[in-house]
């Protein structure tokens, strides 16, 4: 039977298990890395069904090296220097001073508790500095913490990936240089300096070349992704040839350079790298986890548990306390941020690669560094996922109610409606892929995010804190339906609404089922094309507050066909949406948001009504485009 298990069958099986793990993580809203690592451990050390060293042989090391290079490049593409200015003092301190504090505390604890030599202890400390959005975002979605907490944790996870990876690479290069420096400290320092110089120069050269090629259109758009992928692999390989072990530093610097290059749009490269990273990470982690030496890890017993407790209750709280000194965060917010710091993908990938290389260099305890890193990942993810929600409730820092609106689409209709919502102080986030539409929305002062909501990158940075209603307002019916299905994991089904679009003349067999589209926005027959036409002809969104003397029925009588009610705000500022699927009747002190389609006729009616109409419309907010 053994001869029937071919490498192709093993790769196919790993791909299938990866998909099952990703789907399970999506369903349970937990970090996928947890499922991937557990699957690898079960298939490898526990069941003995998967042995990467046996079926990959000499290809294991170069395969892991190239995969880690691509993962680090993808992560560094998200680090833009302008983001460091926009994220606030606490985040900047966490990814700089806080990272150094965490590194120092964990390194010392590892040396004392586990007994690793100082070099390997420093490497382990650098590896577990990284959190990452892939573990933070799923936790935040179930946590529902306040906006300030979510923003700090989210941006820390995004920015710490490339910064932490760079720290780990530099520490490893130092260890490798010291190992190669037979003449002592001076020779080791010279080798380290050579590695850093060659890695930096190679990375800058690769990033500058790619940026110049894209800026000057030397490469057609459809080949930009292929060119960047090829250049990453070439830069990584050439850097290693020039100075041994400088390749990882080179691709990290290359990604940072390209991310901050002016006049270069890396959106398509990022989208492709996201899909590639998911594929590589999923398979890679199963293979790496299958190589873990569980006996060596379990033999540590209490020292390993003590190290995990130091990371959770000493290193993280100390880093957060130092980073938040003098900030606006209160002690409850600081406490929850200090409680949450799960380790993620970059730590697992880089630790496994360094373990392989250090084993080849003769470090007997190198495998223990990788095993400890994986143990910290599993321990922090499981413990914090199980306790964070309870801790947040006890501290009283959970979002009390999701009263805001996520609006997909920044077209003229969405912008006009968004402007009224903003004037009524309804939390709002507008997402769109079109730069021109997003720019116009920003000019109106709306909070925006440019990108594809279905993208893994956008999904990792999409801050849904306080947003409980989804409005899909694009002219594409199929896209609206897909978005509605995508966000069912984040919004209750009865809080998802869409502007209906005209059905094409195709047969019913070719049409999208209405159950995938969400509840329709507005009265029957109101489509996006009709709304767009009305707005382009001068219709305006307005708001008015109902009273005891002027209720909804009176408003409807006076409105006639010239006003279309779309949304309402309760006295508690909760958003309600008018829809045939969910009828309701606003009461006194509710605020109606409607589209006035005949402003001249309405003005004439108001003048004729006199005092009665004036009294009813006294609360009207002149919120128009």
C-alpha positions in Angstrom: 0.0 0.0 0.0 2.9 2.3 0.8 4.1 2.4 -2.9 0.6 3.8 -3.9 1.1 7.0 -1.9 2.9 9.2 -4.4 4.1 12.8 -3.9 1.3 14.0 -6.2 -1.3 12.2 -3.9 0.4 13.7 -0.8 0.3 17.3 -2.3 -3.4 16.8 -3.3 -4.2 15.6 0.2 -2.5 18.5 1.8 -4.4 20.9 -0.5 -7.7 19.2 0.5 -6.9 19.4 4.2 -5.9 23.0 3.8 -9.3 23.9 2.2 -11.1 22.1 5.0 -9.1 24.0 7.6 -9.8 27.4 5.9 -13.5 26.6 5.7 -13.7 25.5 9.3 -11.9 28.7 10.4 -14.3 30.8 8.3 -17.3 29.1 9.8 -16.2 29.3 13.4 -14.6 32.8 13.0 -11.3 31.6 14.4 -7.8 32.1 13.0 -7.1 29.6 10.2 -3.5 29.1 11.5 -4.9 27.3 14.5 -6.6 24.7 12.3 -3.7 24.3 9.9 -1.2 23.7 12.7 -3.4 21.2 14.5 -4.0 19.4 11.2 -0.3 19.2 10.6 0.4 17.9 14.1 -2.3 15.2 13.8 -1.1 14.1 10.3 2.6 14.2 11.3 3.8 13.4 14.8 0.5 11.9 16.0 -0.7 9.7 13.2 2.6 9.4 11.3 0.9 9.8 7.9 2.9 12.8 6.7 6.7 13.1 6.8 7.9 16.1 4.7 11.5 15.1 5.1 10.9 11.7 3.5 8.9 12.7 0.4 10.5 16.1 -0.3 14.1 15.2 0.7 16.5 17.9 -0.4 13.7 20.0 -1.9 12.3 20.8 1.5 14.8 23.5 2.4 14.6 25.4 -0.9 10.8 25.0 -1.0 10.4 26.5 2.5 12.9 29.2 1.7 11.1 30.4 -1.4 7.7 30.2 0.3 8.8 32.3 3.2 10.4 34.8 0.9 7.1 35.3 -0.9 5.2 35.5 2.4 7.6 38.2 3.8 7.4 40.2 0.5 3.6 40.1 0.6 3.6 41.3 4.2 6.1 44.1 3.6 4.0 45.4 0.7 1.4 46.5 3.3 3.9 48.7 5.2 3.5 52.3 4.1 5.4 55.0 6.0 2.4 57.3 5.8 0.4 54.8 7.8 2.7 55.2 10.7 1.8 58.8 10.9 -1.9 58.2 10.7 -2.2 55.4 13.2 -1.5 57.3 16.4 1.1 57.4 19.0 0.1 54.2 20.8 0.4 52.1 17.6 3.7 53.6 16.6 5.1 52.9 20.1 3.7 49.3 20.1 5.5 48.4 16.8 8.8 50.1 17.8 9.4 50.5 21.6 6.8 47.9 22.5 8.3 45.3 20.1 11.8 45.9 21.6 10.4 45.5 25.2 8.6 42.3 24.2 11.7 40.9 22.5 13.9 41.7 25.5 11.6 40.2 28.2 10.8 37.0 26.2 14.5 36.5 25.3 15.6 36.7 28.9 12.7 34.4 30.0 13.5 31.8 27.4 17.2 31.7 28.4 16.4 31.3 32.1 13.4 29.0 31.9 14.2 26.8 28.9 18.0 27.0 29.0 18.6 27.9 25.4 21.9 29.8 24.7 21.6 33.6 24.4 21.6 33.6 20.6 18.8 31.2 20.1 16.8 32.8 23.0 17.2 36.2 21.3 16.0 34.6 18.0 13.0 33.1 19.7 12.1 36.4 21.3 12.3 38.1 17.9 10.1 35.5 16.3 7.2 35.8 18.8 7.0 39.6 18.7 4.8 39.3 15.6 1.0 39.1 16.0 -0.5 39.8 12.5 -3.9 40.5 11.0 -4.7 36.9 10.2 -5.0 36.1 13.9 -6.2 39.5 15.2 -9.1 40.2 12.8 -11.1 37.0 13.5 -10.8 37.6 17.2 -11.9 41.3 16.9 -15.0 40.2 14.9 -16.2 38.1 17.8 -14.9 40.4 20.5 -16.8 43.6 19.4 -14.5 45.8 21.4 -14.8 49.6 21.3 -13.5 51.5 18.3 -10.3 52.7 19.9 -9.3 49.2 21.0 -10.1 47.7 17.7 -8.2 50.3 15.8 -5.0 49.9 18.0 -5.0 46.1 17.7 -5.8 46.0 14.0 -3.1 48.5 13.0 -0.6 46.9 15.3 -1.2 43.5 13.7 -0.8 45.0 10.2 2.4 47.0 10.9 4.1 44.6 13.2 4.3 41.8 10.5 7.1 43.3 8.3 8.7 45.1 11.3 8.8 42.0 13.4 10.0 39.8 10.5 12.8 42.3 9.8 13.9 42.1 13.5 13.8 38.3 13.4 15.8 38.3 10.1 18.5 40.6 11.6 18.8 38.5 14.7 19.2 35.4 12.7 21.8 37.1 10.4 23.7 38.0 13.5 23.7 34.4 14.8 24.7 33.1 11.4 27.5 35.7 11.2 28.8 34.8 14.6 28.8 31.2 13.7 30.8 31.8 10.6 33.2 34.3 12.3 36.0 32.0 13.4 38.2 34.9 14.4 35.8 36.1 17.1 33.4 39.0 17.6 35.1 41.3 15.1 34.9 38.8 12.3 31.3 38.0 13.1 30.4 41.7 13.2 32.0 42.2 9.8 30.0 39.3 8.3 26.8 40.6 9.8 27.5 44.1 8.4 28.2 42.5 5.0 24.9 40.6 5.1 22.9 43.6 6.1 24.6 45.8 3.4 24.1 43.3 0.6 20.6 42.5 1.6 19.6 46.1 1.8 21.2 47.0 -1.5 19.7 44.0 -3.3 16.3 44.9 -1.9 16.4 48.5 -2.8 17.7 47.6 -6.3 14.9 45.1 -6.8 12.2 47.5 -5.5 13.5 50.4 -7.5 13.7 48.4 -10.7 10.2 47.1 -10.3 8.8 50.5 -9.4 10.6 52.2 -12.4 9.3 49.5 -14.8 5.7 50.0 -13.6 6.0 53.8 -13.6 7.4 54.0 -17.1 5.2 51.2 -18.5 8.0 49.0 -19.5 5.8 46.1 -18.6 2.1 45.7 -19.7 -0.4 45.6 -16.8 -1.2 41.9 -17.3 2.4 41.0 -16.8 3.1 43.1 -13.7 2.2 40.3 -11.3 4.4 37.8 -13.1 7.2 40.3 -13.3 7.0 41.1 -9.6 6.9 37.4 -8.6 9.9 36.6 -10.8 11.9 39.6 -9.5 11.2 38.6 -5.9 12.6 35.1 -6.5 15.6 36.5 -8.5 16.4 39.1 -5.8 16.1 36.5 -3.1 18.5 34.1 -4.9 21.0 36.7 -6.0 21.2 38.2 -2.5 21.9 34.8 -1.0 24.7 34.3 -3.6 26.3 37.6 -2.9 26.1 37.2 0.9 24.9 34.0 2.5 21.5 34.3 4.2 20.8 37.9 3.1 17.9 36.9 0.8 15.1 37.3 3.4 16.3 40.8 4.3 16.4 41.7 0.6 12.8 40.7 -0.2 11.6 42.5 2.9 13.3 45.7 1.9 12.1 45.3 -1.6 8.5 45.0 -0.5 8.8 48.1 1.7 10.4 50.1 -1.1 7.8 49.1 -3.6 4.9 49.9 -1.1 6.2 53.4 -0.6 7.2 54.2 -4.2 5.4 57.2 -5.7 3.3 57.0 -8.8 3.0 53.2 -8.6 -0.3 51.3 -8.2 0.4 47.9 -6.5 -3.2 47.0 -6.1 -3.2 44.1 -8.6 0.1 42.8 -7.2 -1.3 42.8 -3.7 -4.5 40.9 -4.8 -2.5 38.2 -6.5 0.0 37.9 -3.6 -2.9 37.5 -1.2 -4.2 34.5 -3.1 -0.7 33.1 -3.5 0.0 33.6 0.2 -3.2 31.8 1.3 -2.2 28.9 -0.9 1.4 28.8 0.3 0.6 29.4 3.9 -2.1 26.8 4.1 0.1 24.0 2.6 3.3 25.2 4.2 2.0 25.2 7.8 0.6 21.7 7.5 4.0 20.5 6.3 5.9 22.5 8.9 3.7 21.3 11.8 4.1 17.7 10.6 7.9 18.1 11.3 7.4 19.1 15.0 9.2 17.1 17.6 6.4 16.7 20.1 8.4 14.5 22.5 11.1 17.2 22.8 8.4 19.9 23.4 6.4 17.8 25.9 9.6 17.0 27.7 10.0 20.6 28.7 6.8 20.4 30.7 6.4 23.2 33.2 9.2 25.5 31.9 7.3 25.8 28.5 4.1 26.6 30.4 5.9 29.1 32.5 7.3 30.8 29.4 3.8 31.0 27.9 2.6 32.7 31.2 5.5 35.2 31.0 4.5 36.1 27.4 0.8 36.5 28.4 1.1 38.2 31.8 4.5 40.0 31.8 5.9 40.8 28.3 2.6 41.9 26.7 1.2 44.0 29.6 4.6 45.7 30.1 4.9 46.6 26.4 1.4 48.0 26.3 1.8 50.0 29.5 5.0 51.6 28.3 3.6 52.3 24.8 0.4 53.9 26.2 1.9 56.2 28.7 0.4 59.7 28.3 -2.3 58.5 25.8 -6.0 58.9 25.9 -6.6 55.2 26.6 -8.1 54.5 30.0 -6.9 51.6 32.2 -9.7 49.3 31.0 -8.8 49.8 27.4 -5.1 49.3 28.1 -6.0 46.1 30.1 -7.8 44.5 27.1 -5.1 45.5 24.6 -2.6 43.9 27.0 -4.7 40.7 27.2 -4.8 40.3 23.4 -1.6 39.5 21.5 -1.9 36.2 19.6 1.1 35.1 17.6 0.6 34.5 13.9 1.7 33.4 10.4 5.0 35.1 10.0 6.3 33.7 13.3 5.4 30.1 12.3 6.9 30.4 8.8 10.1 32.1 9.7 10.8 30.0 12.8 10.5 26.8 10.8 12.9 28.1 8.1 15.4 29.3 10.6 15.2 26.0 12.5 16.0 24.2 9.2 19.0 26.4 8.5 20.4 26.4 12.1 20.1 22.6 12.2 22.2 22.4 9.1 24.7 24.8 10.8 25.0 22.4 13.7 22.8 24.0 16.4 21.3 21.0 18.3 18.6 23.0 19.9 17.4 24.8 16.7 14.4 22.5 16.3 13.3 23.5 19.8 13.0 27.1 18.7 10.5 26.2 16.1 8.6 23.9 18.4 8.4 26.6 21.1 7.2 29.1 18.5 4.4 26.8 17.4 3.5 26.1 21.0 3.2 29.9 21.7 1.0 30.3 18.6 -1.4 27.6 19.7 -1.4 28.6 23.3 -2.0 32.3 22.7 -4.7 31.8 20.0 -6.6 29.2 22.0 -6.4 30.9 25.4 -7.1 34.4 24.1 -10.0 33.3 21.8 -11.6 31.6 24.7 -11.2 34.4 27.3 -11.1 37.7 25.4 -14.8 38.2 25.1 -15.4 37.5 28.8 -12.6 39.8 29.8 -13.9 42.6 27.6 -17.4 42.3 29.2 -15.9 42.4 32.7 -13.9 45.5 31.8 -16.9 47.1 30.2 -15.1 47.9 26.9 -17.4 46.1 24.4 -19.3 48.1 21.8 -22.8 48.6 23.4 -24.7 48.5 20.1 -23.8 48.4 16.4 -25.7 51.4 15.2 -23.6 52.4 12.2 -23.9 51.6 8.5 -21.4 49.9 6.1 -22.2 51.2 2.6 -20.7 49.4 -0.4 -20.5 51.8 -3.3 -19.4 55.4 -3.5 -21.5 56.5 -6.5 -23.5 59.7 -6.6 -26.6 58.1 -4.9 -24.5 56.6 -2.1 -22.6 59.8 -1.6 -25.7 61.9 -1.3 -27.3 59.4 1.2 -24.0 59.1 3.1 -23.8 62.9 3.5 -27.2 63.0 5.2 -26.3 60.0 7.5 -23.1 61.8 8.5 -24.9 65.0 9.4 -27.2 63.0 11.6 -24.0 61.6 13.3 -24.7 58.0 12.2 -21.4 56.0 12.1 -20.6 55.4 8.4 -18.0 53.6 6.3 -18.1 53.8 2.5 -16.2 51.2 0.6 -15.6 51.2 -3.2 -13.0 50.1 -5.7 -13.2 53.2 -7.9 -10.7 55.9 -7.0 -12.7 58.8 -8.5 -15.8 57.9 -6.5 -13.9 57.4 -3.3 -12.1 60.8 -3.9 -15.5 62.6 -4.2 -16.8 60.9 -1.1 -13.7 62.0 0.8 -14.2 65.6 -0.4 -17.7 65.4 1.3 -16.0 64.4 4.5 -17.2 60.8 4.5 -15.1 58.0 6.1 -14.0 55.8 3.2 -11.9 52.8 2.3 -10.8 52.1 -1.2 -10.6 48.5 -2.2 -12.5 45.3 -3.0 -14.4 44.1 0.1 -13.9 40.6 -1.2 -10.2 41.0 -1.1 -8.3 39.3 1.7 -6.2 42.4 2.3 -9.3 44.7 2.6 -11.0 42.0 4.7 -8.1 42.1 7.1 -8.2 45.9 7.6 -12.0 46.4 7.4 -13.0 47.9 10.7 -16.7 47.0 11.3 -16.7 48.3 14.9 -20.0 49.9 15.6 -21.5 49.0 12.2 -24.6 46.9 12.3 -26.4 47.6 9.0 -25.1 46.8 5.5 -26.3 48.7 2.4 -25.0 47.4 -1.0 -25.5 50.2 -3.4 -23.7 49.3 -6.6 -25.3 49.1 -10.1 -24.2 45.5 -10.5 -26.8 43.0 -9.3 -24.5 40.0 -9.2 -21.9 41.9 -7.3 -24.5 43.1 -4.7 -25.6 39.5 -4.2 -22.1 38.2 -3.8 -21.3 41.0 -1.3 -24.4 40.2 0.7 -23.5 36.6 1.0 -19.9 37.5 1.9 -21.0 39.7 4.8 -23.5 37.3 6.3 -20.8 36.2 8.7 -20.6 39.8 10.1 -24.2 41.1 9.8 -27.4 39.5 10.8 -29.5 38.5 7.8 -32.3 41.0 8.6 -29.7 43.8 8.7 -28.5 43.3 5.1 -30.2 45.5 2.4 -29.5 46.2 -1.2 -30.7 48.6 -3.9 -32.4 46.3 -6.4 -31.3 46.4 -10.0 -33.4 45.8 -13.2 -33.7 42.2 -14.1 -32.2 41.3 -17.5 -34.3 39.8 -20.2 -32.7 36.4 -19.7 -34.8 33.4 -18.5 -35.3 32.7 -14.9 -32.8 29.9 -15.1 -30.1 32.5 -15.7 -31.2 34.9 -13.0 -29.9 35.3 -9.4 -32.4 34.1 -6.8 -33.8 37.0 -4.8 -32.9 35.2 -1.5 -29.2 35.9 -2.2 -29.8 39.6 -2.7 -30.7 40.8 0.8 -33.9 42.8 1.6 -34.7 45.5 -0.9 -34.1 49.1 0.1 -37.1 51.4 -0.3 -40.6 50.7 -1.7 -41.4 48.1 -4.4 -40.1 49.1 -7.8 -37.3 51.4 -6.5 -34.2 50.3 -8.5 -30.7 51.7 -8.7 -31.3 53.1 -12.1 -34.4 55.0 -10.9 -32.6 56.3 -7.9 -29.6 57.4 -10.0 -31.9 59.1 -12.5 -33.8 61.0 -9.8 -30.6 62.2 -8.1 -29.1 63.3 -11.5 -32.3 65.3 -12.1 -32.0 67.2 -8.9 -33.7 65.0 -6.2 -32.2 65.5 -2.8 -32.0 63.4 0.4 -33.4 65.1 3.4 -34.3 64.4 7.0 -37.2 65.4 9.2 -38.2 64.6 12.8 -41.7 63.4 13.5 -43.8 64.7 16.4 -46.9 63.8 18.3 -48.9 66.3 16.2 -47.3 65.4 12.9 -46.8 61.7 12.7 -45.9 59.3 10.0 -49.4 59.0 8.5 -49.6 62.8 8.2 -46.2 62.9 6.6 -47.3 60.3 4.1 -50.4 62.2 3.2 -48.4 65.4 2.5 -45.5 63.6 0.8 -47.7 62.2 -2.0 -45.5 61.0 -4.8 -42.8 63.6 -4.3 -41.1 62.0 -1.3 -39.7 58.5 -0.9 -38.9 57.3 2.7 -35.8 55.2 2.8 -34.5 55.1 6.4 -35.5 56.1 9.9 -33.6 56.7 13.1 -35.2 55.8 16.4 -34.9 58.2 19.4 -32.1 55.8 20.6 -30.3 56.5 17.2 -30.9 53.0 15.9 -31.1 52.7 12.1 -34.2 51.2 10.5 -34.6 50.6 6.8 -37.9 50.9 4.9 -38.3 47.6 3.0 -41.3 45.6 1.8 -39.8 42.6 3.4 -39.7 44.3 6.9 -42.5 46.8 7.3 -42.7 49.1 10.3 -44.2 52.5 11.2 -42.1 55.2 12.7 -43.4 57.0 15.8 -43.0 60.4 17.4 -39.4 61.6 17.8 -38.2 59.3 15.0 -36.1 60.9 12.2 -37.1 60.1 8.7 -34.5 60.1 5.9 -36.2 60.5 2.5 -35.6 61.4 -1.1 -37.5 64.5 -2.2 -38.0 64.1 -5.9 -40.1 67.2 -6.6 -38.6 70.0 -4.5 -40.5 72.8 -6.3 -43.8 71.1 -5.8 -43.0 70.4 -2.2 -42.1 74.0 -1.6 -45.4 75.1 -3.2 -47.4 72.7 -1.0 -45.6 73.8 2.1 -46.4 77.5 1.3 -50.1 76.6 0.8 -50.3 74.5 4.0 -49.1 77.4 6.0 -48.7 77.0 9.7 -49.6 73.3 9.9 -46.9 72.2 7.5 -44.4 74.6 9.0 -44.9 73.0 12.4 -44.5 69.5 11.0 -41.4 70.2 9.2 -39.7 72.2 12.0 -37.2 69.5 12.6 -36.3 69.1 9.0 -32.6 68.9 8.5 -31.4 70.6 5.4 -29.0 67.8 4.5 -28.7 67.8 0.8 -26.0 67.0 -1.6 
